[in-house]
Amino acid sequence: MRIGASLEAIAGRSLDVRRPQRTIKELVTSVVALVKEHGIQVIEIPLDAAFIYPALFTPEVLFQMRRVAEENCFCFTAHLPYMWLDLSSINEEMRKASVRCVLEGLKIAQNLQPLAYPLHLMAERADAIATSSWAEEEKRDFLGRMMAQGERSLEEIAQEVESTKLCLENSGAMSFEPISTLAKKYNTSLCLDVGHLILQGGDPVAFIEAHFEAIAEVHLHDVINTGWAGGKPVLMDHQSLGSGILDLKGVIGALNEKGYEGVLLVEVMNREELLRSLAALKALL
């Protein structure tokens, strides 16, 4: 398997756009240092950054990053845009705009030659409906229509990229089975996000058993219990590995047993948590 880290874990969420050339140089220097010191093999670029920071993540900059990657023996994955988008929107104009944004992200990322493109097919609105107090019939109606819209979006996106490089990611409160069905229909891969799955009440090891052949990328982060509300634990994901309730040993054991060769990506939010996570991960590899 290839060990990876998200760019957010290295750079944080906020970048200085006032000095684009200097910011990119510092970012690339940090990435290379991390690769050399900790043996990172994959860096995941969040393509939302190309729209939030258009002066920084230009096609030319991404081409330069690929050259640096070739010189330093690492490669990339590219997380397709999802912030403020909805590929499953029943509002057709919003759905089409979201598809256009994802396709533009694919175009921008071409210079990176990514191994994989994780994709959120269903947006947060689906979660809000799935967990709402709506009548069950109303939920089924709206969620069914949203899933149909998501399929339309997936069909359009899959026409523009090698389908197996698309990795449909489990996210939100909805069952993953409809997404798995679409992955098989359109010959895409899967991205197992272990933290998202725990929030859904799922078992990452069981997910690996059920879907292993399709998994091309795994997002690793822990989940902590921050308290209780209404008799239920309040859980928070994207925490450093070893800090919470994730059975990291069980996940790594299941992947090793099946001979996993895909990307194993640490997806935390800052460098300190990344370093702690890498130490916890390496102790098991």
C-alpha positions as CSV (number, residue, x, y, z in Angstrom):
1,M,0.0,0.0,0.0
2,R,1.0,3.6,-0.6
3,I,1.1,5.9,2.5
4,G,-0.3,9.3,1.8
5,A,-1.3,12.6,3.5
6,S,-3.8,15.3,2.6
7,L,-2.4,18.7,1.7
8,E,-4.6,20.2,4.4
9,A,-2.7,18.2,7.0
10,I,0.5,19.8,5.8
11,A,-0.6,23.4,5.1
12,G,-3.7,23.8,7.2
13,R,-7.0,25.3,5.9
14,S,-5.8,28.9,5.3
15,L,-3.1,30.0,2.8
16,D,-1.6,33.5,2.2
17,V,-2.9,34.7,-1.2
18,R,-1.0,38.0,-0.9
19,R,2.3,36.4,-1.8
20,P,1.3,33.6,-4.2
21,Q,4.8,32.6,-5.4
22,R,6.3,32.6,-2.0
23,T,3.3,30.7,-0.5
24,I,3.6,28.0,-3.2
25,K,7.4,27.7,-2.8
26,E,7.0,27.3,1.0
27,L,4.2,24.7,0.5
28,V,6.2,22.7,-2.0
29,T,9.2,22.8,0.4
30,S,7.1,21.5,3.2
31,V,5.7,18.7,1.1
32,V,9.2,17.6,0.0
33,A,10.6,17.7,3.5
34,L,7.7,15.6,4.8
35,V,8.2,13.1,1.9
36,K,11.9,12.7,2.6
37,E,11.6,12.5,6.4
38,H,8.6,10.3,6.8
39,G,8.5,8.3,3.5
40,I,5.2,9.7,2.3
41,Q,4.4,8.4,-1.2
42,V,1.1,10.2,-2.0
43,I,-0.1,13.7,-1.5
44,E,-3.9,14.4,-1.9
45,I,-4.7,17.8,-3.4
46,P,-8.2,19.1,-2.5
47,L,-9.4,20.6,-5.7
48,D,-11.8,23.0,-3.9
49,A,-8.5,24.9,-3.3
50,A,-8.2,25.6,-7.0
51,F,-11.5,27.6,-6.8
52,I,-10.9,29.1,-3.3
53,Y,-7.3,30.1,-4.1
54,P,-7.3,30.4,-7.9
55,A,-4.1,32.5,-7.8
56,L,-2.2,29.6,-6.1
57,F,-3.5,26.4,-7.6
58,T,-3.2,27.2,-11.3
59,P,-2.6,24.5,-13.9
60,E,0.9,25.8,-14.3
61,V,1.6,25.5,-10.5
62,L,0.2,22.0,-10.5
63,F,2.5,21.1,-13.4
64,Q,5.4,22.4,-11.5
65,M,4.3,20.3,-8.5
66,R,4.2,17.2,-10.6
67,R,7.8,17.8,-11.7
68,V,8.8,18.1,-8.1
69,A,7.0,14.9,-7.3
70,E,8.8,13.1,-10.1
71,E,12.1,14.3,-8.8
72,N,11.3,13.2,-5.3
73,C,9.5,9.9,-6.0
74,F,5.9,10.7,-4.8
75,C,2.6,11.1,-6.6
76,F,-0.8,12.6,-6.2
77,T,-4.5,11.9,-5.8
78,A,-7.0,14.8,-6.3
79,H,-10.1,15.1,-4.2
80,L,-12.8,16.4,-6.5
81,P,-14.7,19.6,-5.4
82,Y,-17.6,19.2,-3.0
83,M,-17.8,22.3,-0.8
84,W,-21.0,24.2,-1.6
85,L,-21.8,21.8,-4.4
86,D,-24.6,19.3,-4.8
87,L,-24.3,16.7,-7.5
88,S,-27.5,15.2,-6.3
89,S,-29.6,18.3,-6.2
90,I,-33.2,18.1,-7.4
91,N,-32.7,21.7,-8.5
92,E,-31.4,20.9,-12.0
93,E,-29.6,24.2,-12.4
94,M,-27.7,23.6,-9.2
95,R,-26.9,20.0,-10.3
96,K,-25.6,21.1,-13.7
97,A,-23.5,23.9,-12.1
98,S,-22.0,21.3,-9.7
99,V,-21.1,19.0,-12.5
100,R,-19.4,21.9,-14.4
101,C,-17.3,22.6,-11.3
102,V,-16.3,19.0,-10.9
103,L,-15.4,18.8,-14.6
104,E,-13.3,22.0,-14.4
105,G,-11.6,20.4,-11.4
106,L,-10.7,17.4,-13.5
107,K,-9.3,19.7,-16.1
108,I,-7.2,21.6,-13.7
109,A,-5.9,18.4,-12.0
110,Q,-4.7,16.8,-15.3
111,N,-1.2,18.3,-14.9
112,L,-0.8,16.3,-11.6
113,Q,-1.6,13.0,-13.3
114,P,-3.5,11.8,-10.2
115,L,-3.8,8.1,-9.3
116,A,-7.3,8.6,-8.1
117,Y,-10.2,11.1,-7.7
118,P,-12.2,10.7,-4.6
119,L,-15.8,12.0,-5.2
120,H,-18.7,12.9,-2.8
121,L,-21.8,12.1,-4.9
122,M,-24.4,13.0,-2.2
123,A,-24.3,16.4,-0.5
124,E,-25.2,17.3,3.1
125,R,-28.8,18.0,2.2
126,A,-29.3,14.3,1.8
127,D,-28.0,13.8,5.3
128,A,-30.4,16.4,6.7
129,I,-33.4,14.7,5.0
130,A,-32.3,11.1,6.0
131,T,-32.1,12.2,9.7
132,S,-35.1,14.5,9.7
133,S,-38.5,14.0,11.3
134,W,-40.1,13.8,7.8
135,A,-42.6,11.0,7.2
136,E,-40.8,7.9,5.8
137,E,-42.7,8.1,2.5
138,E,-41.5,11.7,2.0
139,K,-37.9,10.7,2.8
140,R,-38.0,7.9,0.4
141,D,-39.4,10.1,-2.3
142,F,-36.8,12.9,-1.9
143,L,-33.8,10.7,-1.4
144,G,-34.8,8.5,-4.3
145,R,-35.0,11.6,-6.6
146,M,-31.7,12.8,-5.2
147,M,-30.0,9.5,-5.9
148,A,-31.3,9.6,-9.5
149,Q,-29.8,13.1,-9.9
150,G,-26.6,11.8,-8.4
151,E,-26.5,9.0,-11.0
152,R,-27.0,11.5,-13.8
153,S,-24.1,13.5,-12.5
154,L,-21.9,10.5,-12.2
155,E,-22.7,9.4,-15.7
156,E,-21.7,12.8,-17.0
157,I,-18.5,12.9,-15.0
158,A,-17.4,9.3,-15.8
159,Q,-17.5,10.2,-19.5
160,E,-14.6,12.7,-19.0
161,V,-12.2,10.5,-17.0
162,E,-11.0,6.9,-16.7
163,S,-13.9,5.6,-14.6
164,T,-11.8,3.4,-12.3
165,K,-9.9,6.5,-11.2
166,L,-13.1,7.9,-9.8
167,C,-13.5,6.8,-6.1
168,L,-17.0,7.2,-4.7
169,E,-16.6,8.0,-1.1
170,N,-18.9,7.0,1.8
171,S,-20.1,10.2,3.5
172,G,-23.1,11.4,5.5
173,A,-26.0,9.6,7.1
174,M,-27.3,7.7,4.0
175,S,-26.8,4.0,3.5
176,F,-23.8,3.3,1.3
177,E,-25.4,0.5,-0.6
178,P,-27.0,2.7,-3.3
179,I,-23.6,4.3,-3.9
180,S,-22.0,0.9,-4.1
181,T,-24.6,-0.2,-6.7
182,L,-23.7,2.9,-8.9
183,A,-20.0,2.2,-8.5
184,K,-20.6,-1.3,-10.0
185,K,-22.8,0.1,-12.8
186,Y,-20.3,2.7,-13.9
187,N,-17.2,0.7,-13.2
188,T,-15.8,3.2,-10.6
189,S,-13.7,2.5,-7.6
190,L,-14.5,3.2,-4.0
191,C,-12.9,5.4,-1.3
192,L,-13.4,4.1,2.2
193,D,-13.4,6.9,4.7
194,V,-13.1,5.2,8.1
195,G,-14.1,8.2,10.1
196,H,-17.2,8.9,8.1
197,L,-18.2,5.3,8.4
198,I,-17.9,5.3,12.2
199,L,-20.1,8.4,12.3
200,Q,-22.7,6.4,10.3
201,G,-22.5,3.6,12.8
202,G,-20.6,1.3,10.4
203,D,-17.7,-1.0,10.9
204,P,-14.6,-0.3,8.7
205,V,-13.4,-3.9,8.9
206,A,-16.8,-5.2,7.7
207,F,-16.7,-2.6,4.9
208,I,-13.3,-3.9,3.8
209,E,-14.6,-7.4,3.8
210,A,-17.7,-6.5,1.7
211,H,-16.1,-4.1,-0.8
212,F,-12.4,-4.8,-0.9
213,E,-12.1,-5.5,-4.6
214,A,-13.4,-2.0,-5.4
215,I,-11.4,0.0,-2.8
216,A,-8.7,2.1,-4.4
217,E,-8.2,4.6,-1.6
218,V,-8.7,4.7,2.2
219,H,-9.0,7.9,4.2
220,L,-7.7,7.4,7.7
221,H,-8.6,9.6,10.7
222,D,-9.8,8.9,14.2
223,V,-13.1,9.7,15.9
224,I,-13.4,11.1,19.4
225,N,-16.4,11.3,21.8
226,T,-16.8,15.0,22.8
227,G,-19.7,14.5,25.1
228,W,-23.3,13.4,25.2
229,A,-26.6,14.9,23.9
230,G,-30.0,13.3,24.0
231,G,-28.5,10.2,25.5
232,K,-26.2,9.7,22.4
233,P,-22.4,10.4,22.1
234,V,-21.4,13.5,20.2
235,L,-18.7,12.3,17.8
236,M,-16.0,14.3,16.0
237,D,-14.0,12.9,13.1
238,H,-10.7,13.9,11.4
239,Q,-8.8,13.5,14.6
240,S,-5.2,12.1,14.9
241,L,-4.9,8.3,14.7
242,G,-4.7,6.7,18.1
243,S,-6.7,9.5,19.9
244,G,-10.2,8.0,19.6
245,I,-12.4,4.9,19.0
246,L,-11.1,3.7,15.6
247,D,-9.8,0.2,15.7
248,L,-6.7,1.1,13.7
249,K,-5.0,-2.2,14.3
250,G,-8.1,-4.0,13.0
251,V,-8.3,-1.9,9.8
252,I,-4.6,-2.3,9.0
253,G,-4.8,-6.0,9.7
254,A,-7.8,-6.4,7.4
255,L,-6.0,-4.5,4.6
256,N,-2.8,-6.4,5.0
257,E,-4.6,-9.8,5.1
258,K,-6.2,-9.0,1.7
259,G,-3.0,-7.6,0.2
260,Y,-4.2,-4.0,-0.3
261,E,-2.1,-2.1,-2.8
262,G,-4.0,1.2,-3.0
263,V,-3.6,4.5,-1.2
264,L,-3.8,4.7,2.6
265,L,-4.2,8.5,3.2
266,V,-4.0,10.2,6.6
267,E,-6.7,12.9,6.5
268,V,-6.3,15.1,9.5
269,M,-6.4,18.9,9.7
270,N,-2.9,20.1,10.8
271,R,0.8,19.1,10.8
272,E,0.9,18.2,14.5
273,E,-1.9,15.7,14.1
274,L,-0.4,14.3,10.9
275,L,2.9,13.6,12.6
276,R,1.2,11.8,15.6
277,S,-0.9,9.9,13.1
278,L,2.1,8.8,11.0
279,A,3.8,7.5,14.2
280,A,0.7,5.5,15.2
281,L,0.4,4.1,11.7
282,K,4.0,3.1,11.2
283,A,3.9,1.2,14.5
284,L,1.5,-1.2,12.8
285,L,3.0,-1.5,9.3
